[in-house]
Each structure stands twice: as structure tokens, then as C-alpha cells.
Amino acid sequence: MSEEFEIRNKVAENTSLVNFDLSSLMPKGKKVGIDLKDFLYEGLILREKEYREKIANINPEEYRDAYVYIYCSEDSIIPLWAYFLIAAKLTEVTKKIVFGNLEDLNVLLMHNAIKTYDYSDLKDKRVLVKGCSDVDMPNNAYIELVEQLKPMVKSLMFGEACSNVPIFKN
């Protein structure tokens, strides 16, 4: 093929366009749920003595370096101190413990990652936030990312280089 008809990737050549994959900020590691239903008498009632015994029998090593979310799949009244006991048992071995489901955990993890990430290399750049990901991202993460990027980037787009949606231009 002659040089005058050379195929060029103009998007790749444009150094002011930066592709940003939000999913790369999601902390890596094991995520484990603890269902308080398993600690209740007949799956319904929290009896303090039995509950404390079950908490004492938890092997903390099963949760080492894990992200843990605590929830109850039964419609039971759980006193607040019950969460304190589990957190006190596991806090020294886990990376993070939250009350809620897996989605709640992911929202919190992404919130922390977005707030602490160094965006300085994106200053005055045209940023394209990747639209497709293998990781299920919380919708709130995209909103928080816009809050971080709007004051500093030249423009923000969402999607893929071949098909993107302009979000704003400064």
C-alpha cells in the first residue's frame, strides 16, 4: 500500500484524548457477605448469649484481607450492637467491613477510590470514560467521577472512541 493511502488511527494519535477506564479503580480482592440470619435463633430472633457464642466461634482467618458486607436476609429486628460485635471480631483482619449488600459495599469502595485517585495527569485533557466494562460498576461511581473531572478536564465524553456521547466541554 502506498504511503498516500496509509490507514492511520487518528484517535490513537491524538495525545490530548485520554481513555479512562473507571473499573480500573475498583479495589481487587475477595468480597464476602455475612448473613445475620445464620446467627439468629430459628432464623428469626437474636438471643444475646447464643449470638455471642457464634461470634466467638467465627474463624477470622476466613475473612483475612477480604471486603466484608453484613446483612440480614430475614425480616428480623437486629439491635445495633450486634453489628458492633461482628465488626470488633473481624476489623483487624479485613480490608473493610460495611453494613449492607454487595452493591452497598461496591458503592463505598468506589467512592473511596474516586475520592483518593490522583487525576493530575488528566488536567486540561480531553477524557473519554470507557463505556463497557467486565466489572459491574455502581452507577453512582460515574456521577462521582464527573464531580472530580469537571473542574479540571478540557472535555468529557462517555463511551468508546468510535461512538461516544459528549458530556461537557470547558
N, C-alpha and C positions, 0 to 999 in steps of 0.2 A: 504494500500500500504506500502510495507516495505521501510525502510529508504534508502536502497541501490539503490532504483529506484525512489527516490523522484524527482519530477519535480521542477526545480529551474529556476528562471528568472535571468540569468547571466547578462543581460543588466542592470536590476534594481540594482543588487548587485555591479556593477562596479561603485564605488564612484567617479572615475575620469571622468566619462561621465556625462555631464550636458546637459539636454534638455532645449533649449531656444526657447520660442515662441515669435517671433518678434511682432506679433499682440498685445501682452500684453502692448507694449509701445505706441500704438495708443491712444491719449487722448480721453477720453469719453466726450460726450456732444452733444448737438444739433448742426447740421450744416445747415445753411440757405443760400440760394442764393438770390441775389438781381439782377434782370434783368433790366438794364437801359432802355430797350425798353419801359417799363411801365412808364417811366418818360419823354419820348420824345413826341413831338407834332406829331400826326398822326403816332406814332411809328417810325418816321424817323429823325426828326430834333430836336436838342436841343435848346430850347429858354430859355435864362438865367432866365428871370423873372418867367416864369411858372415852370421852373426846381427848382428854389429856393423855391417857394411856396410848391411844392410837397415834397421837402426835409424837409421843416419846419413842414409839416403835418405827418411826419413819427413818429410813436409811438416807442420810444427807448426801452420800456419795452418788446416789441415783440422780441427783439434781446438780451435781458439780458442773460449773460453767454453763449452765442452762438458763434460758429465759423462761420464767415460770408465770403462768396465769392461774389465778384461783377463782373458781366459780362454783355455783351450786345448780345442778340440773333439775332439782326438785323445788317445788314451791314451798319452801320452808323459811321460817324466821331464824336467821343466823345472827347472834349477837356480835357486835363489832370486835370484841376481844378474841373471838375465835380466829379471826384473820391475823391478829397480833401474834397468837401462839404459833401459827404456821410460819409466819414471816420471821419470828425470832429463831425458829428451828433451822431455817434454810438460808437466811440472809448472808451468812458467812461463806457459803459455797456457790451461790447462784450469781449470775451476772445482773439479773433484775427480777423482781417479783412485783406483779400487779394484780389488782382485783379486776376481774372481767374475763372476757373471752379472748380467743386468739386475735380477733380483729382489734380489740382494745389494746392488746399488747403491741401489735404491729403499728398502730397509730402512735403510741407513746415512743416506741423505738425510732420511728421515722421522724417524729417531732424533735427528739433529742439529736438525731443525726443531722437534720436540716439546720437546726439552730447552731450547731458546733462546726459545721463544714466551712472550710476556707474557700470562699468564692473569688478571691482576688484575681485569679487567672482569667476570670470571665468579665472583668471590668472593661467597659466600652466595646464589648464584642457582640456580635450577632449570635444568639444562642438558640439552638434547636433542641428542645427537650424530646427525647425519644418517646414515641407513642406506644410501641409494642414492647412487652417485656415478658420474660419467662416467670418473673416473680409477681405475685398478686399484690399490687400496691394499694394502700389505702387512698381513697380519693382526696382526703384532707392533705396528704403529702404534696399533691400538686398545687393546692391553694397556698400552703406554707412556702413552697418553692417560689411562687410568684411574688409573695411578700418579700422574700430575700433578694430576688433578682431585679425587681422593677427599679429600684433606685440606682442600680449600677450598670446594667447592660444597655447596649445600644438598641437592640430589639430582641423580642422573644417570640419564638414560634413553637408550635407543638405538632408532632407527627414524625414523618420521615422526610428526607431531603427531596424525594420525588413528589411528595404530596403532603404539604404541611399547612397548618392554619396559623396565620399571623395573629399574635395575641396583643402586642403593642410595639410601638416604636418611640424612642426618646429622641 
